[in-house]
């Protein structure tokens, strides 16, 4: 019987620090982004021209991370972006940082851990890229068979995300939620380099890694380099209404719900939300409380997101949620928002209109209960001249064991 080894990794990227003369020339040209429909409209804005040349530090290490780049309503030139490649002495190859999923670990968590271990850079996940699968016997081969291989061979399945560095302060705050990340041994990774995408394509050893690079380029053209996650959370399993003697606002989560809430913190840490907001009802606050305690970040109560407030004024609930998206994009702060099942259904109705495609909008289920208790959706939003747009949606499911 064939065996599948699950693995995860990603493309860690940053903006290059351009030489002063190049930066000035591009600022004068107003052309620091690849032209798309959105970027063309934004080019007329002096604000976007001014922020387009924002650059990351030239060097990133475990102790120094690039600050988030300012939104530019477009995509950086390919030669303004650098991606991180690692060298594995065992195979003498250049590839993306990645590794096997540990027992009782999600692919998301494995991607953050492995990228951190192999590059020495603490990261948060961005939009999803894609996956590859090939025979394990071809691990070190330049050309890997992703199709038409024998059905009974052992294979390796790898999922890839975009990833960006987080600051030393953010790394310290999320340590308790994420867990330990240990630098890879020199026998596993002996060199790390940063290259522009065109140079990376020439340097990469494997055909499958070049396929992931192509997906990364597609994401850049969507504006994903400036995407910010807004994580929508449904509270953990709560005590049944019929058996609860107190008010609905004070109805708590069950031990099962508490376990899911604890496990969810492990997954939320992968996206590094720094703004935590919630309905003030107990079951929502209890769901987010563990992550708040682990990271030392306060929870902000949003009254329009309670079930009663939503029933009385659904539009106010949406405007409250929309303001959180706008705030996240303006301040470049990943956010987590915990709410109730009926509110989620109403919010979904508005969010579908912000999705860049019908297929993406269909991920926002139209039927109750919309999403499982104690789970989340990571919505990746980008700013455009016409308002925020959602370019990626990822399910975030806690592993309770």
C-alpha positions in Angstrom: 0.0 0.0 0.0 1.4 3.4 -1.0 2.2 6.0 1.6 1.8 9.8 1.4 4.2 12.0 3.3 2.5 15.3 4.1 4.7 18.5 4.0 4.3 22.2 3.9 6.4 25.3 3.1 6.2 28.5 1.3 7.8 31.4 -0.6 9.2 33.9 1.9 9.4 37.3 0.1 10.4 40.9 0.8 10.7 44.1 -1.1 14.2 45.0 -2.2 16.0 48.2 -1.1 16.5 49.9 -4.4 19.5 52.1 -5.1 18.7 55.7 -4.5 18.9 56.7 -8.2 16.6 53.9 -9.2 14.1 54.8 -6.4 14.1 58.4 -7.4 13.6 57.6 -11.1 10.7 55.3 -10.4 9.1 57.8 -8.1 9.4 60.4 -10.9 7.9 58.0 -13.4 5.2 56.9 -11.0 5.7 53.4 -12.3 6.9 51.2 -9.5 4.1 48.7 -10.0 3.1 46.3 -12.7 0.2 47.9 -14.5 -3.2 46.3 -13.9 -6.7 47.8 -14.1 -6.6 48.7 -10.5 -3.0 49.9 -10.7 -3.7 52.1 -13.7 -6.4 53.9 -11.8 -4.3 54.3 -8.8 -1.3 55.6 -10.7 -3.1 58.9 -11.0 -3.1 59.2 -7.2 -0.1 61.0 -5.7 -0.5 58.9 -2.6 0.0 55.6 -4.3 3.0 57.0 -6.2 4.6 58.2 -3.0 4.1 54.8 -1.2 5.0 52.6 -4.1 8.7 52.9 -3.4 8.6 51.9 0.2 11.4 49.3 0.7 12.2 46.6 3.2 15.5 46.5 5.0 18.3 44.9 2.9 18.9 42.1 5.3 16.4 40.0 7.3 17.5 37.7 10.1 15.8 36.0 13.0 16.4 39.2 15.0 15.5 41.8 12.4 12.4 41.6 10.2 11.1 43.8 7.5 8.3 46.2 8.3 5.0 45.7 6.4 5.1 47.5 3.1 2.5 50.2 2.5 -0.4 49.3 0.1 0.1 50.5 -3.4 -3.0 49.4 -5.3 -0.9 47.3 -7.6 1.9 44.8 -7.8 5.6 45.6 -7.3 7.8 45.1 -10.3 9.2 41.6 -10.3 12.7 43.0 -9.8 11.5 44.9 -6.7 10.7 41.7 -5.0 13.1 39.2 -3.5 12.3 35.6 -2.6 14.2 33.3 -0.2 15.8 30.1 -1.4 17.5 27.5 0.8 20.3 25.0 0.0 20.1 21.4 1.2 23.5 19.8 1.3 22.0 16.3 1.3 20.6 16.8 -2.2 22.9 19.7 -3.2 19.7 21.5 -4.4 18.2 25.0 -4.1 14.5 25.0 -3.2 11.8 26.7 -1.1 11.9 26.3 2.7 9.6 23.4 3.6 9.4 20.2 5.7 7.3 17.4 6.9 4.1 17.9 8.9 4.6 16.7 12.5 2.0 14.5 14.3 -0.9 16.5 15.5 0.1 19.5 13.4 -1.7 21.3 10.7 -0.2 22.1 7.3 -0.4 25.9 8.1 1.5 25.5 11.3 4.1 23.2 9.7 4.6 25.9 7.0 5.3 28.6 9.5 7.5 26.4 11.6 9.5 25.0 8.7 10.1 28.4 7.0 11.2 29.8 10.4 13.5 26.8 11.1 15.2 26.8 7.6 15.6 30.5 7.1 15.9 31.8 10.6 13.2 34.3 9.9 9.9 34.4 12.0 7.0 34.6 9.5 3.3 34.9 9.1 1.4 33.2 6.3 -0.1 35.1 3.4 -2.4 33.9 0.5 -2.3 30.3 -0.4 -0.3 29.3 -3.5 -0.9 25.6 -4.3 0.4 22.1 -3.8 2.5 19.5 -5.6 2.8 15.8 -5.3 5.5 13.6 -6.6 7.2 10.2 -5.9 9.4 10.2 -2.9 12.1 8.4 -5.0 12.4 11.7 -7.0 13.1 13.9 -4.0 16.5 15.0 -5.3 15.6 14.9 -9.0 15.5 18.0 -11.2 12.5 16.7 -13.1 9.8 15.3 -10.9 6.7 13.4 -12.2 3.6 15.1 -10.9 1.4 13.0 -13.2 1.4 9.5 -14.8 3.4 7.8 -12.1 2.6 4.3 -10.7 -0.4 4.4 -8.3 1.2 2.3 -5.7 4.4 4.4 -5.2 5.1 6.3 -2.0 4.6 10.0 -2.7 5.3 13.4 -1.0 2.5 16.0 -0.9 3.5 19.6 -0.2 1.3 22.6 0.3 2.8 26.1 -0.2 1.9 29.6 1.1 3.2 33.1 0.6 5.0 34.3 3.7 6.4 37.5 5.1 8.7 38.3 8.0 7.2 39.6 11.3 9.0 41.9 13.8 11.0 40.7 16.8 8.2 42.1 19.0 5.5 40.2 17.2 7.7 37.1 17.3 8.0 37.4 21.1 4.3 38.1 21.6 3.1 35.0 19.7 5.7 32.5 21.0 3.3 31.0 23.6 0.6 30.6 21.0 2.7 29.2 18.1 5.1 27.1 20.1 8.9 26.7 19.7 10.7 27.1 16.4 14.3 25.8 16.3 16.9 26.8 13.6 17.6 23.9 11.2 20.9 22.1 11.6 23.7 23.0 9.1 23.5 19.5 7.8 20.0 20.1 6.7 20.3 23.7 5.5 23.7 25.2 4.9 22.9 28.4 2.9 20.1 30.9 2.4 20.0 33.4 -0.4 17.6 36.2 -1.6 17.0 36.6 -5.3 14.6 38.4 -7.6 12.0 36.0 -9.1 13.7 35.8 -12.5 17.0 34.9 -10.9 15.3 32.5 -8.5 13.8 30.6 -11.5 17.2 30.0 -12.9 18.6 29.0 -9.5 15.9 26.6 -8.4 16.8 23.0 -8.9 13.4 21.3 -9.3 10.7 21.7 -11.8 8.0 21.6 -9.1 9.5 24.5 -7.3 9.4 26.5 -10.6 5.7 25.7 -10.9 5.1 27.2 -7.4 7.1 30.3 -8.4 4.7 30.7 -11.4 1.8 30.6 -8.9 3.5 33.2 -6.8 3.9 35.5 -9.8 0.1 35.1 -10.5 -0.6 36.1 -6.9 1.6 39.1 -7.2 -0.4 40.3 -10.2 -3.5 40.0 -8.0 -1.9 42.5 -5.5 -1.2 39.8 -3.0 2.1 41.4 -1.9 -0.1 44.0 0.0 -2.8 41.6 1.2 -3.8 41.7 4.9 -5.6 38.9 6.7 -8.9 39.5 8.4 -9.8 36.4 10.3 -13.5 35.7 10.9 -14.0 33.4 13.9 -17.1 31.5 14.9 -17.2 31.0 18.7 -16.6 27.6 20.2 -19.4 25.2 21.0 -21.7 26.8 23.6 -24.0 25.4 26.2 -27.5 24.6 24.8 -30.0 27.4 25.0 -32.7 25.0 26.3 -30.6 23.9 29.3 -28.9 27.2 30.1 -30.6 29.1 33.0 -28.9 32.4 32.6 -29.1 35.1 29.9 -28.1 34.3 26.3 -25.4 36.9 26.6 -23.8 35.0 29.4 -24.1 31.5 27.9 -20.6 30.0 28.0 -18.7 27.6 25.8 -18.6 23.9 26.8 -15.4 22.0 27.7 -15.4 20.8 24.0 -15.7 24.4 22.9 -12.9 25.4 25.2 -10.6 22.7 23.7 -11.3 24.0 20.2 -10.7 27.5 21.3 -7.3 26.5 22.8 -6.3 24.6 19.7 -7.5 27.5 17.5 -4.9 29.7 19.1 -2.2 27.5 17.6 -3.6 28.2 14.1 -4.4 31.9 14.6 -0.7 32.4 15.4 0.2 31.4 11.9 -1.3 34.6 10.6 -0.1 36.8 13.5 -3.3 38.8 14.1 -2.4 41.9 16.2 -5.9 43.4 16.5 -8.4 41.2 18.4 -12.0 42.2 18.3 -15.1 40.3 19.4 -18.8 40.4 20.3 -19.0 41.2 24.0 -21.1 38.1 24.7 -19.3 35.5 26.9 -19.0 32.7 24.4 -17.2 34.9 21.9 -14.9 36.4 24.4 -14.1 33.0 25.9 -13.1 31.7 22.4 -10.6 34.5 21.8 -9.5 34.8 25.4 -6.7 32.1 25.2 -5.0 33.8 22.2 -5.4 37.2 23.9 -3.8 35.9 27.1 -1.0 34.0 25.2 -0.1 37.1 23.1 -0.7 39.8 25.6 -3.0 41.6 23.2 -6.2 43.1 24.5 -9.7 42.1 23.1 -11.8 45.0 21.8 -15.6 44.6 22.3 -17.8 45.4 19.3 -21.4 45.7 20.4 -22.9 45.7 16.9 -21.8 42.1 16.5 -24.0 40.5 19.2 -26.9 38.4 18.0 -29.5 40.9 19.4 -27.8 43.9 17.9 -27.6 42.1 14.5 -31.3 41.2 14.7 -32.2 44.8 15.4 -29.8 46.4 12.8 -28.0 44.0 10.3 -26.6 47.0 8.4 -24.9 48.3 11.5 -23.2 44.9 12.0 -21.9 44.9 8.5 -20.6 48.5 8.8 -18.8 47.5 12.0 -17.2 44.5 10.3 -16.4 46.6 7.2 -14.7 49.2 9.3 -12.4 46.5 10.7 -11.4 45.5 7.2 -10.7 49.2 6.4 -8.7 49.6 9.6 -6.6 46.5 8.9 -5.7 47.7 5.4 -5.0 51.3 6.5 -2.7 50.3 9.4 -1.4 47.0 7.9 -2.6 45.1 11.0 -3.8 41.6 10.6 -7.1 41.2 12.6 -9.2 38.5 14.2 -12.9 39.0 14.8 -15.1 36.6 16.8 -18.9 36.5 16.3 -22.1 34.4 16.2 -23.6 32.1 13.6 -26.5 34.5 12.6 -24.2 37.4 12.3 -21.8 35.4 10.2 -24.6 34.7 7.7 -25.4 38.3 7.3 -21.7 39.3 7.0 -21.2 36.6 4.3 -23.9 38.2 2.2 -21.8 41.4 2.0 -18.4 39.7 1.7 -19.4 37.7 -1.4 -19.7 41.0 -3.3 -16.1 41.8 -2.3 -14.6 38.6 -3.7 -12.6 38.9 -6.9 -14.3 35.8 -8.4 -17.5 33.8 -8.2 -15.5 30.7 -7.3 -14.0 32.5 -4.3 -17.4 33.8 -3.2 -18.7 30.3 -3.2 -16.4 29.5 -0.3 -18.6 31.6 1.8 -21.3 29.1 2.4 -24.9 30.4 1.9 -26.6 27.9 4.3 -26.6 27.8 8.1 -24.5 27.1 10.1 -22.1 28.7 7.6 -19.0 27.4 9.4 -18.3 24.9 12.2 -18.1 26.2 15.8 -14.6 27.0 17.0 -13.3 27.4 13.5 -12.2 30.4 11.4 -11.8 31.8 7.9 -8.8 33.8 6.9 -9.9 36.5 4.4 -7.1 38.2 2.6 -8.1 41.7 1.6 -6.3 44.2 -0.7 -7.0 47.9 -1.0 -8.2 49.1 -4.4 -9.5 52.5 -5.6 -13.0 51.1 -5.4 -12.6 49.8 -1.9 -11.3 46.5 -0.3 -11.4 43.3 -2.4 -10.9 39.7 -1.1 -8.4 37.7 -3.1 -8.1 34.6 -1.0 -10.1 32.7 1.6 -8.6 29.9 3.8 -10.3 27.6 6.2 -8.7 27.5 9.7 -9.7 24.4 11.5 -8.2 23.6 15.0 -6.8 20.2 15.6 -8.3 18.9 18.9 -6.7 15.6 20.1 
